[in-house]
Amino acid sequence: MSGKKEVNLSGLRQNKGVWLVKVPKYLSQQWEKVTEKGEVGKISIEKYVSKSSLSVCFTLNEELAAMTAAGEKEESLQAPREYPFTMHTVGAQTMAIFSQTDAESEREREISLEGTVVHRAECRPVVSDSYMKLKRLQVESVKPQRLVQQLDRAVATVFRPVANHDFNLEYEKKKKSDGKMVRADRQLVLDLLFSAFEKHQYYSFKDLVDITKQPVTYLKEIMREIGVCNRKGAHKSTWELKPEYRHYQPSEEEEQKSPNSI
């Protein structure tokens, strides 16, 4: 079955304008203490004709203001009474207020449209001594409790500073061992090079070093005898075998560059 529910749009409530006001948490907790028909406060609205704007202020009920702010222990603490509104425009947004009836079964609960939002505002208290005292107690209530413990003896740390860590020493050792390349037999190096050039025509010198594991000077000496280094073109800075050592046919472009070509 579908989880969608119908919304009751009957009556004139869909054309009713409502205000969407953001209030401090402690103020909403004070309102919850009021009985069903009790009064939470009064709102005064003044309209400035010249500026075409509203001046709105909410005044909390004196009995609620005299109560201890929600969650606080001091009986003498009072919540601020004056709350000017900071007005905001709704703009191009379309917002609405919905209500839901209380019922044991979710199917029996009815959702109704109460009205559309025509004004947005923030309810902010006037900064006073009572408000600052309230905020200070709220901040202190959420601070983590620190535990002071007396130690019988000094704590000996197991971490001691070292000049170099083990993994760094191992890396340096491996780096040095790889760097010490021993010259292999010349014929063995030639076999490795010819075998590599059977797979690819061009190699960078770094790749040839990785393949043969030979010192740079020794390998470059051999490559100058059997190969050439391309100084320009698409394969710049790569090595290939001299024509007499190649096992493949030269390309048409190479034949045109050859002095023997007609």
Disulfide bonds with the S-S distance in Angstrom:
none
